[in-house]
């Protein structure tokens, strides 16, 4: 494509000038594969952007969206509704972790994070505990790119250009401990004590009665696949319960089978008060996110508002969009019919073995995995952090495999329909790519 063809589009999270000198264009997709504008078949090793859990171009989703578009293309979500919204919410709540009984729809994971934060603060205020306004996130956490999510998030590169954040926010330390946990298979054995920082430092510094919520990703994905240490999430839950603080899980990446279970909450046996999801909710077909909450949180808003008043003055033009709801219903049914979450669990051992077979290769300093996700961390090039990871990403692309790179970490998260042969190809390609760079 010529420069003028690409000039108008300002691309997100992309080195625009670099990309437009050597574009990588995807023009179609089916099953496990993309096709680029050169006619090459590209194995999708990243499920799009963590979101295409059931593979691309799935006919039940295509048909559901087409039917909905031909029937009702849009309906206003404020003071109006449409049947598919209630069906989608019922389907989602039915498969949610037991105890999360209400679903609030938004347009993305970023919107879900900001909605969850507002719900947490509003919940305490509705109960007459309006002093709880502080929020605690975690270093290397990612909760989208809206101001709320960036404020509680902890990825420096997402914050340095925007030195304006929500007040009353603090952060736990990251769970990453390379010195003790390098090359862990599954959950690292050491690090549960990092959760104690919440009580021993942050709640000592901040009066616990002023803290509304703690928000974490059960597994930190966008920062490079950081698996929670054994017992860590359980300790967070215990501390939050002790001080009346809400616990929010951001499951935008970990929901819908990625870790070999329907939800990370169920995988780890820890029930949050609020859970955000997106991405796999519609299999990536139509933008959509959701916030799942406990009954008592919903009921506090209902009880605090006068009859006829809007209980939660929040929402978006595209909340519960008809096409997104149709895609969600079809995607959730597809996951159930094809037992894709169970399939992911069944493939996890082979996936782990193939990932850790890269140990000992030049430049590779850590491999971490759980379910059908792995992070392969490379040694940073002196004076040029991130360059080696980006070069490895390009070398994989040249060999027909699409992965995600974040700094010097390659993230592997294929659709749950991946075969063992395709898993073998993904990690073989990583090995070849890393061996070919300096």
N, C-alpha and C positions, 0 to 999 in steps of 0.2 A: 504494500500500500504506500502511496506517496505521502509526503509530509503534510500536504494540504488536506488529505483525507483524514488524517488523525489529529489535526491541529486543534479542533474545537473541544475535544474531550479531555478534561483534566482528571486523570486517573487517580483513584484512591489507593493509599498505602503502596505507592509505586514510585520508583525513580523514573519520572516521566521522560526526561531527556534521554536517559540511557535506554529505556524501553523503545522509544520511537526511532532510535537508531537501528535497533535489531528486534522488531516486534515478534511476540509469540502469540499467534492468533488461533483460537479454537473456534471451529465453525459448526461442529455437530457432535453429538454424543449418543451412545447407546450402551447399556449394560455397564461393563467395567471400563469402557474406552471412550476417549475423545478422538476426534479427528481434527487435524490442523489444516491451515489453508494451503499447505503443500501436499495434502492428501495422506499424510502420515497418521498411523494409528498410535495413540498415546495412552498407555496404561495409567489409569487414575489411581495413584497411590495416596491421595489425600482426600478422597470423597468430596471433590470439589474444593470447598473450604470447610472441611469437617462436617458437611451437611447432607451429602447424598448417600444416606445409609443403605438404601435399597437398590442402588445403582441408577443409571441414567435412563430417561425415556421410558419409564415404566407405564405400560398401557392403561392400567386401572386409574392411575393419577391423571394421565393425559385425558382420558375419557371423562373423568369426573369434573375436571376444570372446564373442558369444552362444553359439557352439558350445562354447567353453572353459568358460564359466560353467555350462552344462548338463552338462558332463562332469566337470570337476574345478575347484571354485571356489577352493580353497586347499590348499596343501601346505607343510609346514614346511621351511624351507631349511637348517636345522642338522641335519647327519647324515642328511638325507633329501633326495630330489630328485624331479623329475618330468621327463618327456621333453621338454616344450616349452622348458624352461630350456636344455637342451643344444642344441636346434635354434636358439633365439634367439641363443645365444652363437656358434654356428658361422656363422650368417648375418651377424652383426655383424662378427666377425673377418674373414670373407671380403671384406667391403667396407671394412675399416679400412685406414689407411695401412700400406703394406707394412713389416713389422718389428714391428708391434704384434699379438701373437698370442694374448693371453689377455684374457678379459673377466670382470669382476667386477660383478655387478648390485646396484644399490641402488634407493632409491625416488625420488630427486630429484637435481637438480644440486647442491644444497647438500650432500647426503649424499655425492655423488661427489667433491666438493672435499675434504671432511674425510677421506674414505677415501684419496684420493691422497696427502694429506699424511702420513697414518699409514703408507702403503706406502713413501713415500720415506724416512722416518726408520727404519722397520723394516728396510728393505732394507740400509741401511748397517750397522745393528746386526747383522743376520744375517751380514754379511760380515766381522764383527770390526772394524768402523770406527764404533763406537758414539759417538765424539765428534762426529759430524756430526748436530747437532740443530737448527741454525738454519735458518730459512725466510725467503725473500725474495719479497715480492710487489711490487706497483706502485701508486703513487698513482692514484686514480680507477679502480682495478681492482674487479671484483665477482666474488666466488666464493661466493655464497649467503649465508645468514644464520645458519648454525651458528657456534659460537665459533671453530673453526679457520678457516673461510672469511672471517669478519669480521676476524679477526686479520691475515690476509695480504691481505685486501681493503683498498681505499684510498678509499672513499667516506665522507666525514666524517659525513654524516647518518645512516649506518648504524651508526656507532660511538659517537657522543657520549652516547647514553643508556645505554651499556653499557661503562663504563670499566674493564672487566676483559678481558684478552686473553691469548692464549698468550705465554709469554716467548720470548725469542730470535727475534724477528721484526723485519725491517727492510723498507724499501721503496725501489724505484727511483723516479725521477721519472716523471711521466706523459709520454707521447709527444706530447701535444697542444702545438702551436706555432702559435697563430693568427696571430701577426705575420708568420711566414714562409710559412705553408701555407694561408692562407684560400682557400676556393673551389677546393681541389685536386680534380681528377677522378681517382678511383682513389687509388692510394698516393701520399702526399706525397713530393716529391723530396728534401726536407731533413729530417734528424732521425735518421739511422742512428747518429750519434755518441752519441745518448742511451743506447744500449746499453753504451757504454764506461764509463759510470758504475758498472756492476756491478763491473768490474775496478779502475777507478781510485779509486773512493771506498769502495764497500761491502766489497770483498774486501781493501782496505787496512785498513779499520776492523775488520773481522771476519776472523780467521784463516780462509783458504779451507778449511782442513781441518776446520773446524767447521760448514760450511754443507752442509745436506742437499739442498736443492732451491730452484729459482727457479720460481715459478708466475705465468703471465701469460695473459690472454685474447689470442689472436692479433689480434683486433679487439675493443676494449672496447665492449660494447654498452649495458649498462644505464646507464652514465655519460653516454651521448649520442653513440654511434657515433664512436669514435676509431680511424681507420684507421692501421695501422702504416706508418711511413716505409719507403721502399725500402731494403732491406739491414739493417734493424733486427733482425728475428728471426734472420737468418743470423748476425749478430754475437753475439747472445745464445747461440746454439747453440755457436759457436766458443769463447766464454769458458767456458761450462759444461763443455765437453769438456776444455778445458785444465786445469781444476781438479777434475775428477771430480765435478761437481755435476749432479744430475738436473735436467732441464728438463721442466716440466709445462705442457701447453697445456690451458686450460679452453675447450673447444669446445661448451659447452652451447648457446650461441647460434649459433656459426659452423658447427657440424656440420650435415650433411644439406642441403647445397645453398644455404645463404643467401648465400654469397659467389660463387656461380656455379661452384662445384666441390663435390665430395662433402665434403671437409674443408678447413679452412684450411691444415692441414699440407701437403696436396698442392697447394693453390693457391699457397703460398709456397715450396714445395720444402724444407721444414724438418721433420725428423722429431723429435718430442719423445720422451722416455723413457716418459712417462705422459700419457695423454689422457683428459679427462673429457667425457662427453656426457650429454644428457638430452633434454628438450623434443621435438624432432622424432623421437626414437627410436621413439616410439609415435604420432607425429603428434598428440600432445597428448591422445590418447583415454584413456589410463590412466597415472597417474603412474609414471615409471620413469627411472632413470639408470644409467650404466655407467662403469666405469673400464677403459680399455684399456692394457695394459702390454707392454713388451718381454719376450721369453722369459727373458732372463737375470735379470730382476727376480723373476719368478715362481719360477724355479729356485733362486734364493738362499734363499728362504723354505723351499722343499722340502728343500734340503740341510742347512739349519741345525736343523731340527726332528727329534726322535727319531721313529723309526717308530711310527705309531699316535698321535702327538701332533697337535694342531690347529696347523697351520703358521702361520696368520694369524688370531689370535683377534679377529675383527671381523666384523660383518654386521648385518643388520636383519631384523625379523620379516617384512617384505615384500620382502626381496631375492628376485629372480626370481619374483615373484608370477605365478601361472599366467595370469591375465587380461592382465597387462602383457606377458608373454612372447608370448602369442598376438597382441596388438596390435602388438608390435614386428616379429614375423615378417611379418605382413600389411602393415605400413607399409613395411618395407624392400623387399618384393616390389613394392609399388605404385610406389615411387620408381623401381625398376629398369624395370618394365614400361612406365611412362609417360615414361621418360627425363626426369624432372623436374629433375635437376641440370643436364643439358645444356640443358633449356628455360630455366632460370634464366640460364645463361650467354648464351643467344641473345637474351634480353630485356634484358640489362644495358646495352647501348648506348642503347636507347630510354629506359630508366629513367633513365640518367645525364643524357641530354639534357633530359628533362622536369623533372628535379630542378633542374638548373642554370639552367633558364629562369626560375626565381624570383629569380635574382641581380638586384640593383638595386631590388627591392621594399622599401618602407618597413619598418623594424625588422629586416630580415634581415641578419645580420652574417657568416654563414658557411653554406656547404653542403658536405657531404662525403659520399662515396658509394663503394660497391664492390659488385659483384654486384647483388642485389636488396635492398639496405639503403641508407638515406640518413638523414643527420641534418641538420635545418634549424634552425640556431641563431639565436635572436632576441636583439636587444639587451635587456639587463635594464632594467626600469623602475627609475629611481633610488629607492633605499630599499626596494624591493620585489622582490628577486630571485625568479624563478619565477612571479610573478603573470601576466606577459604570456604565458608559455608555457602556463600552465593555462587562461587565457582563450581562447587559440587552439585548444587541445584541445577545449574546450567548444563553440566556434563550429564546429569540424569535425563534432563529434557532432550538433549541431543540423542540419547540412547532410547528415547521413546517412553520415559517414565516421568510422570508429574508428581512432584513431592512439594512439601511446604518447607521453606527455610526461615528461621528466625535467628538472626545473628549467625553464630557458627553451629547451630543445631538444625539437623534435618528431622522433620516430624513426619512420621509415617502413620496414616490413618485411612486405609482403603475402605471402600464400601463393604458392607457386611456380606455381600454375595461373592467376595473374592475367593478364588480357589487356592489350593496349596501350591499349584504350579505358578500361579501369579504372585503369591507371597514369595516363592523362591526367586522369581524374576526380579521383584522389587529390591530385595536385599542383595542379590547378585549384582544388580546394576549399581547400587550404592557402593559396593566394594570396588567395582571397576572405576566408578567415577572418582572416588577418593584416591585410589591408587594413581590416577592420571594427573593429579594436581600437585603443585608444590606447596 
